[in-house]
């Protein structure tokens, strides 16, 4: 053991030096991530990486955006929400309806192909009598679609949050409530007579903003837009959690009752952050749909809600970078482990993936509650102390 004796000033300076060293290491990792993310489309441009890889990376970055929104309410505010997949799907449907408008149109009234194929004819109706539903109309405009794709899930999250939080629904009860609402929405969107294309979902997309979705430059542009959005959301969330508002969120997580006795109204803060997380998830859905070329009610199923929680848990609750890391890592594992392999006579089947993700979640909860990012924090802090 060291026999050094530190004065108060020396300890303070040592603490500042440790924080700056940790910050420098974290900044280096973030810079390396951005360099790699920016190099990926460049490699694809020169044919060194398949364009499909860039497309897949763009979808996973969209999942990273969802994970950050969930981390705001679960990691920083202590609210376990199981309806982020609903908000994500609403953003996806908004973009899907826009893309369907600008694909193949059928009938005298210009019905999008995805809707025309499964159009629910009423008694006495036949081909040629299709009518475009009124709620499809606003999504003909690209700019309005971008706005509504974030506004609708944000407002819905605000309504759910307001009535839930003002009634002081907390803990597992709020998780059950949000999961029930997500299942109800899944059942609603799965019915053909609701004119959201039923279980088939929205597909047959052709163009976006006048450009073909099959062209490589368009795919690269969508990836670039997703990466820029990820960085923008990360900066926004970082500023938010470091602000006074963010400190109130952490106080709600640690002791909501104490905060209420000091004169604060926790339900207002929780409603605001829940609405913001819904809008962030909607943004992710907007970016994901043109890269996936389909959106269906399956994104509202319970498994997607649970999977999004797994992303944040594996990466690390209360860390925005950890949430992104978890989303990317789990989805990369999914991409690898859902294809069949035979090694040394042993066949790996895609169905085994569910056991892997289940065991991974149990391992994190029992052995590594801080997620993978906690290992990095311990390493950087030890390096900082040693220097």
C-alpha positions as CSV (number, residue, x, y, z in Angstrom):
1,X,0.0,0.0,0.0
2,X,1.1,3.6,-0.7
3,X,2.1,5.7,2.3
4,X,1.4,9.0,0.6
5,X,-0.6,11.6,2.6
6,X,-2.7,13.9,0.5
7,X,-3.9,17.4,1.5
8,X,-7.4,18.5,0.8
9,X,-6.2,20.6,-2.2
10,X,-4.2,17.6,-3.5
11,X,-7.3,15.4,-3.3
12,X,-9.4,17.9,-5.1
13,X,-6.8,18.3,-7.9
14,X,-6.5,14.5,-8.1
15,X,-10.3,14.2,-8.5
16,X,-10.3,16.8,-11.3
17,X,-7.4,15.0,-13.0
18,X,-9.3,11.6,-12.7
19,X,-12.4,13.1,-14.2
20,X,-10.5,14.7,-17.1
21,X,-8.6,11.5,-17.8
22,X,-11.8,9.5,-17.8
23,X,-13.5,12.1,-20.0
24,X,-10.5,12.0,-22.4
25,X,-10.7,8.2,-22.7
26,X,-14.4,8.3,-23.3
27,X,-13.9,11.0,-25.9
28,X,-11.4,8.8,-27.7
29,X,-13.8,5.9,-27.8
30,X,-16.6,8.2,-29.2
31,X,-14.2,9.5,-31.8
32,X,-13.1,6.0,-32.9
33,X,-16.8,5.1,-33.2
34,X,-17.5,8.1,-35.4
35,X,-14.5,7.4,-37.6
36,X,-15.5,3.8,-38.1
37,X,-19.2,4.8,-38.8
38,X,-18.1,7.4,-41.3
39,X,-15.6,5.1,-43.0
40,X,-18.3,2.4,-43.6
41,X,-20.1,4.2,-46.4
42,X,-16.8,5.2,-47.9
43,X,-15.7,1.5,-48.0
44,X,-19.1,0.6,-49.6
45,X,-18.6,3.4,-52.2
46,X,-15.3,1.8,-53.3
47,X,-16.9,-1.7,-53.3
48,X,-14.9,-3.0,-50.3
49,X,-18.0,-3.5,-48.2
50,X,-21.4,-4.7,-49.6
51,X,-24.1,-2.0,-49.6
52,X,-26.3,-4.4,-47.7
53,X,-23.9,-4.1,-44.7
54,X,-24.3,-0.4,-44.7
55,X,-28.1,-0.8,-44.9
56,X,-28.0,-3.2,-41.9
57,X,-25.8,-0.8,-40.0
58,X,-28.3,2.0,-40.6
59,X,-31.1,-0.1,-39.2
60,X,-29.1,-0.9,-36.1
61,X,-28.2,2.8,-35.6
62,X,-32.0,3.5,-35.6
63,X,-32.3,0.9,-32.8
64,X,-29.6,2.8,-31.0
65,X,-31.8,5.9,-31.1
66,X,-34.7,4.0,-29.6
67,X,-32.4,2.7,-26.8
68,X,-31.3,6.2,-25.9
69,X,-34.9,7.3,-25.5
70,X,-35.7,4.2,-23.3
71,X,-32.6,4.9,-21.2
72,X,-33.8,8.4,-20.5
73,X,-37.0,7.1,-18.8
74,X,-35.6,3.8,-17.4
75,X,-32.0,4.5,-16.7
76,X,-32.2,8.1,-15.5
77,X,-35.8,8.4,-14.3
78,X,-36.4,4.9,-13.1
79,X,-39.5,4.2,-15.1
80,X,-39.7,0.8,-16.9
81,X,-41.7,1.4,-20.0
82,X,-42.7,-1.5,-22.3
83,X,-44.3,0.6,-25.0
84,X,-41.3,2.0,-26.8
85,X,-41.9,-0.5,-29.6
86,X,-45.4,1.1,-30.1
87,X,-43.9,4.6,-30.5
88,X,-41.2,3.2,-32.8
89,X,-43.9,1.5,-34.9
90,X,-46.0,4.6,-35.1
91,X,-43.1,6.5,-36.6
92,X,-42.5,3.6,-38.9
93,X,-46.1,3.6,-40.1
94,X,-46.0,7.4,-40.7
95,X,-43.0,6.9,-43.1
96,X,-44.5,3.8,-44.5
97,X,-47.7,5.6,-45.5
98,X,-45.7,8.3,-47.1
99,X,-43.6,5.8,-49.1
100,X,-46.8,3.9,-50.1
101,X,-48.3,7.1,-51.5
102,X,-45.2,7.4,-53.8
103,X,-45.2,3.8,-55.0
104,X,-47.7,2.0,-57.3
105,X,-51.2,3.4,-57.2
106,X,-54.3,1.5,-58.3
107,X,-57.9,2.3,-59.0
108,X,-59.6,5.6,-60.0
109,X,-58.9,7.1,-56.5
110,X,-55.1,6.3,-56.5
111,X,-55.0,3.7,-53.7
112,X,-51.5,2.7,-52.6
113,X,-50.6,-0.8,-53.6
114,X,-50.1,-2.0,-50.0
115,X,-53.7,-0.9,-49.1
116,X,-55.2,-2.0,-52.4
117,X,-54.1,-5.6,-52.0
118,X,-55.9,-6.0,-48.7
119,X,-58.6,-3.4,-49.0
120,X,-61.6,-4.3,-46.7
121,X,-64.5,-4.0,-49.1
122,X,-67.9,-3.4,-47.4
123,X,-71.0,-5.1,-48.4
124,X,-72.0,-4.0,-51.9
125,X,-68.5,-2.6,-52.7
126,X,-66.3,-4.1,-55.5
127,X,-63.1,-3.3,-57.4
128,X,-62.9,0.3,-58.4
129,X,-64.9,1.6,-55.4
130,X,-61.9,1.9,-53.1
131,X,-61.7,5.2,-51.1
132,X,-58.5,6.5,-49.6
133,X,-59.0,6.9,-45.8
134,X,-58.9,10.5,-44.5
135,X,-56.0,9.7,-42.1
136,X,-53.8,8.7,-45.1
137,X,-54.1,12.2,-46.6
138,X,-51.5,14.1,-44.5
139,X,-48.8,11.6,-45.3
140,X,-48.5,12.6,-48.9
141,X,-46.2,15.3,-47.9
142,X,-42.6,14.4,-46.9
143,X,-42.1,17.3,-44.5
144,X,-45.4,16.8,-42.8
145,X,-44.7,13.1,-42.5
146,X,-41.4,13.8,-40.7
147,X,-43.3,16.1,-38.3
148,X,-46.2,13.8,-37.7
149,X,-43.8,10.8,-37.3
150,X,-42.4,12.3,-34.2
151,X,-45.4,14.4,-33.1
152,X,-48.0,11.5,-33.0
153,X,-45.9,9.1,-30.8
154,X,-44.8,12.1,-28.7
155,X,-48.3,13.2,-28.0
156,X,-49.5,9.7,-27.4
157,X,-46.7,9.1,-24.9
158,X,-47.6,12.4,-23.2
159,X,-51.2,11.4,-22.8
160,X,-50.3,7.9,-21.5
161,X,-47.7,9.5,-19.2
162,X,-50.0,12.2,-17.9
163,X,-52.9,10.0,-16.9
164,X,-50.6,7.3,-15.6
165,X,-48.2,9.5,-13.6
166,X,-50.9,11.8,-12.2
167,X,-52.6,8.7,-10.9
168,X,-49.2,7.7,-9.3
169,X,-49.0,4.5,-11.2
170,X,-45.4,3.3,-10.7
171,X,-43.1,0.3,-10.9
172,X,-44.3,-3.0,-12.3
173,X,-47.9,-1.6,-12.6
174,X,-46.8,1.0,-15.0
175,X,-44.8,-1.6,-17.0
176,X,-47.9,-3.8,-17.2
177,X,-50.1,-0.8,-18.3
178,X,-47.7,0.2,-21.1
179,X,-47.4,-3.4,-22.3
180,X,-51.2,-3.8,-22.3
181,X,-51.6,-0.7,-24.4
182,X,-48.9,-1.9,-26.8
183,X,-50.7,-5.3,-27.2
184,X,-54.0,-3.4,-27.8
185,X,-52.4,-1.3,-30.5
186,X,-51.0,-4.5,-32.1
187,X,-54.5,-6.0,-32.3
188,X,-55.9,-2.7,-33.7
189,X,-53.3,-2.4,-36.5
190,X,-53.6,-6.1,-37.3
191,X,-57.2,-5.8,-38.4
192,X,-57.8,-5.2,-42.1
193,X,-60.9,-3.2,-41.6
194,X,-58.8,-0.5,-39.8
195,X,-57.2,0.2,-43.2
196,X,-53.6,0.0,-42.0
197,X,-53.0,-3.0,-44.3
198,X,-53.5,-5.6,-41.5
199,X,-50.8,-8.1,-40.7
200,X,-49.3,-7.6,-44.2
201,X,-48.2,-4.2,-43.1
202,X,-46.9,-1.5,-45.4
203,X,-44.5,-2.5,-48.2
204,X,-44.0,-2.2,-52.0
205,X,-42.0,1.0,-51.5
206,X,-40.4,2.6,-54.5
207,X,-39.1,6.1,-53.9
208,X,-38.4,8.6,-51.2
209,X,-38.3,12.3,-51.9
210,X,-38.3,11.5,-55.6
211,X,-35.3,9.1,-55.5
212,X,-35.4,5.3,-55.9
213,X,-34.9,3.3,-52.8
214,X,-32.9,0.8,-54.8
215,X,-30.1,3.1,-55.7
216,X,-26.9,2.8,-53.7
217,X,-26.5,6.6,-53.2
218,X,-30.0,6.7,-51.6
219,X,-29.1,3.9,-49.2
220,X,-25.9,5.7,-48.3
221,X,-27.8,8.9,-47.7
222,X,-30.3,7.1,-45.5
223,X,-27.4,5.7,-43.5
224,X,-25.9,9.2,-43.2
225,X,-29.2,10.6,-42.0
226,X,-29.5,7.9,-39.4
227,X,-26.0,8.5,-38.1
228,X,-26.5,12.2,-38.0
229,X,-29.7,11.7,-36.1
230,X,-28.0,9.4,-33.7
231,X,-25.3,11.9,-32.9
232,X,-27.9,14.7,-32.6
233,X,-30.1,12.7,-30.2
234,X,-27.0,11.8,-28.2
235,X,-26.0,15.4,-27.9
236,X,-29.5,16.5,-27.0
237,X,-29.9,13.8,-24.3
238,X,-26.4,14.5,-22.9
239,X,-27.2,18.2,-22.5
240,X,-30.6,17.2,-20.9
241,X,-29.3,14.8,-18.3
242,X,-26.6,17.2,-17.3
243,X,-29.0,20.1,-16.8
244,X,-31.1,20.9,-13.8
245,X,-34.0,19.0,-15.4
246,X,-31.8,16.0,-15.7
247,X,-30.9,16.2,-12.0
248,X,-34.6,16.3,-11.1
249,X,-35.1,13.1,-13.2
250,X,-32.3,11.3,-11.2
251,X,-33.9,12.6,-8.0
252,X,-37.2,11.0,-9.1
253,X,-35.4,7.7,-9.7
254,X,-33.7,7.8,-6.3
255,X,-36.5,9.1,-4.1
256,X,-39.6,10.4,-5.7
257,X,-41.4,10.8,-2.3
258,X,-38.7,13.0,-0.9
259,X,-38.7,15.1,-4.1
260,X,-42.5,15.6,-3.8
261,X,-42.1,16.8,-0.2
262,X,-39.6,19.5,-1.3
263,X,-42.3,21.1,-3.5
264,X,-41.7,19.5,-6.9
265,X,-44.4,17.9,-9.1
266,X,-42.7,14.7,-10.3
267,X,-45.6,13.7,-12.6
268,X,-45.0,16.8,-14.7
269,X,-41.3,15.9,-15.2
270,X,-42.1,12.3,-15.8
271,X,-44.7,13.2,-18.4
272,X,-42.3,15.5,-20.2
273,X,-39.5,13.0,-20.4
274,X,-41.9,10.2,-21.4
275,X,-43.3,12.3,-24.3
276,X,-39.7,13.1,-25.4
277,X,-38.8,9.5,-25.4
278,X,-41.8,8.7,-27.5
279,X,-40.8,11.3,-30.0
280,X,-37.3,9.9,-30.1
281,X,-38.7,6.4,-30.8
282,X,-40.9,7.8,-33.5
283,X,-37.8,9.4,-35.1
284,X,-36.1,6.0,-35.1
285,X,-39.1,4.5,-36.8
286,X,-39.1,7.1,-39.5
287,X,-35.4,6.3,-40.2
288,X,-35.8,2.5,-40.0
289,X,-38.7,2.0,-42.3
290,X,-37.1,3.1,-45.7
291,X,-34.0,1.0,-44.8
292,X,-36.0,-2.1,-43.9
293,X,-38.5,-1.6,-46.8
294,X,-41.4,-2.8,-44.7
295,X,-43.3,-2.0,-41.5
296,X,-45.8,-4.4,-39.9
297,X,-47.8,-4.7,-36.6
298,X,-45.2,-7.3,-35.5
299,X,-43.1,-4.4,-34.2
300,X,-45.7,-3.8,-31.6
301,X,-45.5,-7.4,-30.3
302,X,-44.4,-8.0,-26.7
303,X,-41.1,-9.5,-27.7
304,X,-40.0,-6.2,-29.3
305,X,-40.8,-4.3,-26.1
306,X,-38.8,-6.8,-24.0
307,X,-35.9,-6.8,-26.5
308,X,-35.5,-3.0,-26.3
309,X,-35.2,-3.4,-22.5
310,X,-32.6,-6.0,-23.1
311,X,-30.6,-3.6,-25.3
312,X,-30.4,-1.0,-22.5
313,X,-29.8,-3.6,-19.8
314,X,-26.9,-5.2,-21.6
315,X,-25.3,-1.9,-22.6
316,X,-25.8,-0.3,-19.2
317,X,-28.7,1.7,-17.6
318,X,-28.0,5.3,-16.9
319,X,-25.5,5.6,-19.8
320,X,-26.5,6.9,-23.2
321,X,-23.4,5.4,-24.8
322,X,-24.1,2.1,-23.0
323,X,-27.7,2.1,-24.5
324,X,-26.3,2.5,-28.0
325,X,-23.6,-0.1,-27.4
326,X,-26.2,-2.6,-26.1
327,X,-28.5,-2.0,-29.1
328,X,-25.6,-2.5,-31.6
329,X,-24.1,-5.5,-29.8
330,X,-27.3,-7.5,-29.3
331,X,-28.4,-6.9,-32.9
332,X,-25.0,-7.9,-34.3
333,X,-25.4,-11.1,-32.2
334,X,-28.9,-11.6,-33.6
335,X,-27.6,-11.3,-37.1
336,X,-24.8,-13.8,-36.4
337,X,-26.8,-16.4,-34.4
338,X,-30.0,-16.5,-36.4
339,X,-28.3,-18.2,-39.3
340,X,-27.6,-21.9,-39.4
341,X,-23.9,-23.0,-39.0
342,X,-22.2,-26.4,-38.6
343,X,-19.0,-26.5,-36.7
344,X,-17.2,-29.8,-35.9
345,X,-20.3,-31.7,-36.6
346,X,-22.5,-29.5,-34.3
347,X,-25.3,-27.7,-36.0
348,X,-26.4,-24.3,-34.7
349,X,-30.0,-23.5,-35.5
350,X,-31.6,-20.0,-35.6
351,X,-34.2,-21.1,-32.9
352,X,-31.4,-21.2,-30.3
353,X,-31.1,-17.4,-30.5
354,X,-34.0,-17.0,-28.0
355,X,-32.1,-19.0,-25.4
356,X,-29.0,-16.9,-25.9
357,X,-30.8,-13.5,-25.4
358,X,-32.6,-14.9,-22.4
359,X,-29.4,-16.1,-20.8
360,X,-27.7,-12.9,-21.7
361,X,-30.3,-10.8,-19.9
362,X,-30.3,-13.1,-16.8
363,X,-26.4,-12.8,-16.7
364,X,-26.5,-9.1,-16.9
365,X,-29.1,-8.8,-14.1
366,X,-27.4,-11.2,-11.7
367,X,-23.7,-10.7,-12.5
368,X,-23.3,-7.3,-14.2
369,X,-26.2,-5.1,-13.2
370,X,-24.4,-2.0,-14.5
371,X,-24.2,-3.5,-18.0
372,X,-21.1,-3.7,-20.2
373,X,-20.4,0.0,-19.8
374,X,-19.7,-0.6,-16.0
375,X,-16.6,-2.7,-17.0
376,X,-15.3,0.2,-19.1
377,X,-16.0,2.7,-16.2
378,X,-14.0,0.6,-13.8
379,X,-11.1,0.2,-16.3
380,X,-10.9,4.0,-17.1
381,X,-11.1,4.9,-13.4
382,X,-8.3,2.6,-12.6
383,X,-6.2,4.0,-15.4
384,X,-6.9,7.5,-14.2
385,X,-5.9,6.7,-10.6
386,X,-2.7,5.0,-11.7
387,X,-1.7,8.1,-13.7
